[in-house]
Amino acid sequence: MVMSASERRLNLCFIGWGAIARRVGELLAERHPQGVNIVAVALRDHHRDRDDLPAGVQLISEPAELAGLDLDMVIEAAGRDAVTMWGEAALRCTASFIVSSTSAFCDDALLDRLVSVAKETGSRIVIPSGALGDLGALAAAGILPLEEVVHTIVKPSRAWRGTPAETMLDLETLSVASPFFDGSAREAADRFPQNANVAVISALSGMGLDRTRVVLVADPAAHRNAHRVEAFGAFGRLDLTLENEPLATNPKSSEMTALSLVRLVENAVAPLVR
């Protein structure tokens, strides 16, 4: 039986309500996609008063509480530890588990376990395009052999504060764009989970975590978070560049990260998927 547009619904639960989740909630409230309801938000301290949550949302703190909420989608936006904590329960209680903190998948055992649960339950693990906008072209190119994929991430110096970059560069006196890391996507995402989480997305779309090369750059003149993905293989050559505005409340993340989640949610109920 085909479901009509008026019958489509999407009950959401967010794991975490930080900068990214709040921005997604704000945009969904502005755009009012038909059938989309934020039913619950999982917080570590769910007893603390929060005046920034959608009206009527249920606060939860334990994975077992997902059962019985009649959810269609769980969106993780709370950091890599949350993927470990909530992943299996989400896959057993919903049709789709959206993983924003993809650096968690540097742990092969975790990824294998969650994929196994998804196969068992018929649910799906969905990796959003995040700060890269859309990597459908790279994923399609990977159907044929790929020879090389290089992902260069350039961010303003301030965006690298509080990361190991501080031990590699003097971020306060930096005067020119300076590469400070050149290695695998696995190592980049593992060492810089807040800034290079997106490297897992390009890696899983193409040559994998160990064969995808990532270059990290601090640029004092940059005002946006820039990503350049270059690929070469049997398909031809790809060169994709995006310059993303940083989130106003978190310069380590890009506005596009939130926008990609909004698109994913809206496409789940839209009569025309774009």
Order of alpha helices (4+ residues) and beta strands (2+ residues): beta-alpha-beta-beta-beta-alpha-beta-alpha-beta-alpha-beta-beta-alpha-alpha-beta-beta-beta-beta-beta-alpha
